[in-house]
Amino acid sequence: MKAALSVKQKFGYGLGDTASNIVFQMVANFMLIFYTDVFGITAAAAGTLLLVVRLFDGITDPVMGTIADRTRAKLGGYRPYLLYLAVPFGVFAVLAFYTPDWSYNGKLIYAYITYGLLMTVYTAINIPYGALGGTMTTDPTERASLQSYRFAMAMFAMFLVVWAIPKLVAAFGHGNDQQGYPIAMLFMSGLAIACFVLCFFLTSEEKFDASKDEKAKLTDFFTLIKNSQWTLVALISLFTLILIGVRSSVAPHYIKYYLQAPDLISPFLTVAAVGSVLGAVSTHLLTKKIKKIQLFKIALYVVIISHVLFFITPPSSVPIIFALFFVANFAHMIITPLMFSMVADTIDFGEKISGKKLTAIAFSGHLLAIKLGFAIGGAIAGWLLSLFGYVANQSQSAEALQGILIAFAGIPTLCMIAALFFISRYRLTEATVLDIQHSLSKQ
């Protein structure tokens, strides 16, 4: 396959993450406050739920990676999953935001089942989708470009979700959020299904060479862990997603209670989405001027500084808080596409040291790190709210407000410091990756 990709291919691939992020951003930005303030379970129970379900992914992710790497269908190895799982993906998204008229324990069981099913089908469609990107081009710079398209369109989904969901919930619920949420999700899920189908038709993947075809085994996951560069990227992803999980979960609480401005939830999250879209788009341009690892470190420093400034900015300084959140999300969305492009580079490195090209398994392991980080972040958010005495739909104590600030700004700062430590040990520069690919082509 040619290294250069057309705009149509990049756009088509990006539509897949538009679809994925319609659900991911719903979970990131609204799931915790939905569970605590609408569905009616405690913050601690919600935090534990978000973690427990994701721990199950420790089994499903490597299994799905193995299945995807072994798939040899007429429609391709990875693309068929986009077509066949699009509708189940949409259905479970709606069910996860439905509130049954059951007892507290009954609702808790329902939440575990529906959220678990949603995350399972998310795994089954997202791992092949991620692996597809790794097969579309071999050029490391072009991989970064592809991922910048992907995450620009993913952040468009974020923009759409945070802007539209509060309005759709209000419009369809008429003051009853339990009624408004599932109807709003029905609308958004239909859009997600359409995006996955278009992604299938607008992309293509390399054909397998039968003479070199060695189907993946589940034990290959342990081979993957021996890949030092992949492990570094996985650890960076883990801490990056802990940031996303905790900050996104409490962002509505931060605005509703810390700033005491519930009407600003949608504008605040929309500003973040705009910053994220611009950050993702800028990555495509910046990688032409700055090497990936250097750019990654610069963006990390910006995210750290912006979160530290939240601690010294008073709640009354709303414009400054909005500006800081814009900058933090802009820089963070430079980090994310670079991180995903690095996964593809580590696959080449792994093939050189082990002799096996573990594309889907590598992306499944990476997705596992992402989902685990996101789960830990969501759990930390719920547990911190409970620890500091948060009570839903009431005025919060000074202690509870401090807990919200720690979750919103303190934990993210620590996570980015950890990511900075790990990226300093990453060695796969653009030149190194090209040398590895050249070496592999001679084998």
KAPEBEL-V46273 format. One record per backbone hydrogen bond with DSSP energy under -1.0 kcal/mol. CO is the residue of the C=O (numbers start at 0). NH is the residue of the N-H. E is the energy in kcal/mol with one decimal. If there is no record, write none. Layout:
# KAPEBEL-V46273
co: <CO & CO>
nh: <NH & NH>
e: <E & E>
This chain:
# KAPEBEL-V46273
co: <5 & 6 & 7 & 8 & 9 & 10 & 12 & 13 & 14 & 15 & 16 & 17 & 19 & 20 & 22 & 23 & 24 & 25 & 29 & 30 & 31 & 32 & 33 & 33 & 34 & 34 & 41 & 42 & 43 & 44 & 45 & 46 & 47 & 48 & 50 & 51 & 54 & 55 & 55 & 56 & 58 & 59 & 60 & 61 & 62 & 63 & 64 & 65 & 72 & 75 & 78 & 78 & 79 & 80 & 84 & 85 & 86 & 87 & 88 & 89 & 90 & 91 & 93 & 94 & 99 & 102 & 103 & 104 & 105 & 106 & 107 & 108 & 109 & 110 & 111 & 112 & 113 & 114 & 115 & 116 & 117 & 118 & 119 & 120 & 121 & 122 & 124 & 125 & 126 & 127 & 128 & 131 & 138 & 139 & 140 & 141 & 142 & 143 & 144 & 145 & 146 & 147 & 148 & 149 & 150 & 151 & 152 & 153 & 154 & 155 & 156 & 157 & 158 & 159 & 160 & 163 & 164 & 165 & 166 & 167 & 168 & 169 & 172 & 175 & 176 & 179 & 180 & 181 & 182 & 183 & 184 & 185 & 186 & 187 & 188 & 189 & 190 & 191 & 192 & 193 & 194 & 195 & 196 & 197 & 208 & 216 & 217 & 218 & 219 & 220 & 223 & 225 & 226 & 227 & 228 & 229 & 230 & 231 & 232 & 233 & 234 & 235 & 236 & 237 & 238 & 239 & 240 & 241 & 242 & 243 & 244 & 245 & 246 & 249 & 250 & 251 & 252 & 252 & 253 & 254 & 260 & 261 & 263 & 264 & 265 & 266 & 267 & 268 & 269 & 270 & 271 & 272 & 273 & 274 & 275 & 276 & 277 & 278 & 281 & 282 & 284 & 285 & 285 & 290 & 291 & 292 & 293 & 294 & 295 & 296 & 297 & 298 & 299 & 300 & 301 & 302 & 303 & 304 & 307 & 313 & 315 & 316 & 317 & 318 & 319 & 320 & 321 & 322 & 323 & 324 & 325 & 326 & 327 & 328 & 330 & 330 & 331 & 333 & 334 & 335 & 336 & 337 & 338 & 339 & 340 & 341 & 342 & 343 & 344 & 345 & 346 & 347 & 348 & 349 & 350 & 356 & 357 & 358 & 359 & 360 & 361 & 362 & 363 & 364 & 365 & 366 & 367 & 368 & 369 & 370 & 371 & 372 & 373 & 374 & 375 & 376 & 377 & 378 & 379 & 380 & 381 & 382 & 383 & 384 & 385 & 390 & 396 & 397 & 398 & 399 & 400 & 401 & 402 & 403 & 404 & 404 & 405 & 408 & 409 & 410 & 411 & 412 & 413 & 414 & 415 & 416 & 417 & 418 & 419 & 421 & 422 & 426 & 428 & 429 & 430 & 431 & 432 & 433 & 434 & 435 & 436 & 439>
nh: <9 & 10 & 11 & 12 & 13 & 14 & 15 & 17 & 18 & 19 & 20 & 21 & 23 & 24 & 26 & 27 & 28 & 29 & 33 & 34 & 35 & 36 & 37 & 38 & 39 & 40 & 45 & 46 & 47 & 48 & 49 & 50 & 51 & 52 & 54 & 55 & 57 & 58 & 59 & 60 & 62 & 63 & 64 & 65 & 66 & 67 & 68 & 69 & 75 & 72 & 81 & 82 & 83 & 84 & 88 & 89 & 90 & 91 & 92 & 93 & 94 & 95 & 96 & 97 & 101 & 106 & 107 & 108 & 109 & 110 & 111 & 112 & 113 & 114 & 115 & 116 & 117 & 118 & 119 & 120 & 121 & 122 & 123 & 124 & 125 & 126 & 128 & 129 & 130 & 131 & 132 & 134 & 142 & 143 & 144 & 145 & 146 & 147 & 148 & 149 & 150 & 151 & 152 & 153 & 154 & 155 & 156 & 157 & 158 & 159 & 160 & 161 & 162 & 163 & 164 & 167 & 168 & 169 & 170 & 171 & 172 & 173 & 175 & 179 & 180 & 183 & 184 & 185 & 186 & 187 & 188 & 189 & 190 & 191 & 192 & 193 & 194 & 195 & 196 & 197 & 198 & 199 & 200 & 201 & 211 & 219 & 220 & 221 & 223 & 224 & 226 & 227 & 230 & 231 & 232 & 233 & 234 & 235 & 236 & 237 & 238 & 239 & 240 & 241 & 242 & 243 & 244 & 245 & 246 & 247 & 248 & 249 & 250 & 253 & 254 & 255 & 256 & 257 & 258 & 260 & 263 & 264 & 267 & 268 & 269 & 270 & 271 & 272 & 273 & 274 & 275 & 276 & 277 & 278 & 279 & 280 & 281 & 282 & 285 & 286 & 287 & 288 & 289 & 294 & 295 & 296 & 297 & 298 & 299 & 300 & 301 & 302 & 303 & 304 & 305 & 306 & 307 & 308 & 310 & 316 & 317 & 320 & 321 & 322 & 323 & 324 & 325 & 326 & 327 & 328 & 329 & 330 & 331 & 332 & 333 & 334 & 335 & 337 & 338 & 339 & 340 & 341 & 342 & 343 & 344 & 345 & 346 & 347 & 348 & 349 & 350 & 351 & 352 & 353 & 354 & 358 & 361 & 362 & 363 & 364 & 365 & 366 & 367 & 368 & 369 & 370 & 371 & 372 & 373 & 374 & 375 & 376 & 377 & 378 & 379 & 380 & 381 & 382 & 383 & 384 & 385 & 386 & 387 & 389 & 388 & 393 & 400 & 401 & 402 & 403 & 404 & 405 & 406 & 407 & 408 & 409 & 410 & 412 & 413 & 414 & 415 & 416 & 417 & 418 & 419 & 420 & 421 & 422 & 423 & 424 & 425 & 428 & 432 & 433 & 434 & 435 & 436 & 437 & 438 & 439 & 440 & 442>
e: <-2.2 & -3.0 & -2.8 & -2.6 & -2.4 & -1.6 & -1.2 & -1.5 & -2.2 & -2.2 & -2.3 & -1.1 & -2.5 & -2.5 & -2.6 & -2.8 & -2.6 & -2.1 & -2.3 & -2.7 & -2.4 & -2.5 & -1.6 & -3.8 & -1.2 & -2.7 & -2.4 & -2.5 & -2.3 & -2.3 & -2.4 & -1.4 & -3.0 & -2.1 & -1.7 & -1.1 & -1.7 & -1.9 & -1.6 & -2.7 & -1.4 & -2.8 & -2.5 & -2.1 & -2.4 & -2.8 & -2.2 & -1.1 & -1.2 & -1.1 & -1.3 & -1.0 & -2.5 & -1.8 & -2.0 & -1.8 & -2.4 & -2.4 & -1.3 & -1.5 & -2.0 & -1.9 & -1.1 & -1.5 & -1.9 & -2.7 & -2.1 & -2.2 & -2.3 & -2.6 & -2.1 & -2.4 & -2.8 & -2.3 & -1.9 & -2.5 & -2.2 & -2.3 & -1.9 & -2.3 & -1.9 & -2.0 & -2.2 & -1.5 & -2.5 & -2.0 & -1.2 & -2.7 & -2.4 & -2.1 & -1.2 & -1.2 & -2.3 & -1.5 & -1.9 & -2.7 & -2.4 & -1.8 & -2.0 & -2.4 & -2.7 & -1.9 & -2.2 & -1.8 & -2.3 & -1.2 & -1.5 & -1.7 & -2.8 & -2.7 & -2.8 & -2.8 & -1.9 & -2.8 & -2.6 & -3.2 & -3.2 & -1.8 & -2.5 & -2.9 & -2.1 & -1.7 & -1.7 & -2.0 & -2.5 & -2.4 & -2.5 & -1.8 & -1.7 & -2.1 & -2.9 & -1.6 & -1.3 & -2.0 & -2.5 & -1.9 & -2.0 & -2.1 & -2.0 & -2.2 & -2.2 & -1.9 & -1.7 & -2.0 & -1.7 & -1.8 & -1.8 & -1.2 & -2.0 & -1.3 & -2.0 & -1.0 & -2.3 & -1.8 & -1.9 & -2.6 & -2.3 & -2.4 & -2.6 & -2.3 & -2.1 & -2.3 & -2.5 & -1.5 & -1.8 & -1.9 & -3.1 & -2.6 & -2.7 & -2.3 & -1.2 & -1.6 & -1.2 & -3.1 & -2.1 & -2.9 & -2.8 & -1.1 & -2.1 & -2.7 & -2.3 & -1.4 & -2.7 & -2.4 & -2.2 & -2.4 & -1.7 & -2.0 & -2.5 & -2.3 & -2.2 & -2.6 & -2.4 & -2.1 & -2.5 & -2.4 & -2.4 & -1.4 & -3.3 & -2.3 & -1.0 & -1.4 & -3.1 & -2.7 & -2.5 & -2.0 & -2.1 & -2.3 & -2.0 & -2.1 & -1.9 & -2.2 & -2.5 & -2.5 & -2.3 & -1.8 & -2.1 & -1.9 & -1.2 & -2.0 & -1.8 & -2.2 & -2.6 & -2.2 & -2.7 & -2.2 & -2.1 & -2.4 & -2.7 & -2.1 & -2.3 & -2.5 & -2.2 & -2.0 & -1.2 & -1.5 & -1.8 & -1.1 & -2.3 & -2.0 & -2.2 & -1.9 & -1.1 & -1.2 & -1.5 & -2.4 & -1.3 & -1.2 & -1.8 & -2.7 & -2.2 & -1.7 & -1.8 & -2.3 & -1.9 & -1.1 & -2.1 & -2.1 & -2.6 & -2.7 & -2.0 & -2.7 & -2.2 & -2.0 & -2.3 & -3.1 & -2.7 & -2.5 & -2.7 & -2.4 & -2.9 & -2.6 & -2.4 & -2.7 & -2.9 & -2.3 & -2.2 & -2.9 & -2.9 & -2.2 & -2.1 & -3.1 & -2.4 & -3.2 & -1.3 & -1.1 & -2.2 & -1.9 & -2.0 & -2.1 & -2.1 & -2.4 & -2.2 & -2.4 & -2.7 & -1.0 & -2.3 & -1.5 & -1.8 & -2.2 & -2.0 & -1.6 & -1.9 & -2.1 & -2.1 & -1.6 & -1.8 & -2.5 & -1.2 & -1.7 & -1.3 & -1.7 & -2.3 & -2.1 & -2.0 & -2.2 & -2.6 & -2.3 & -2.3 & -2.4 & -2.0 & -1.2>
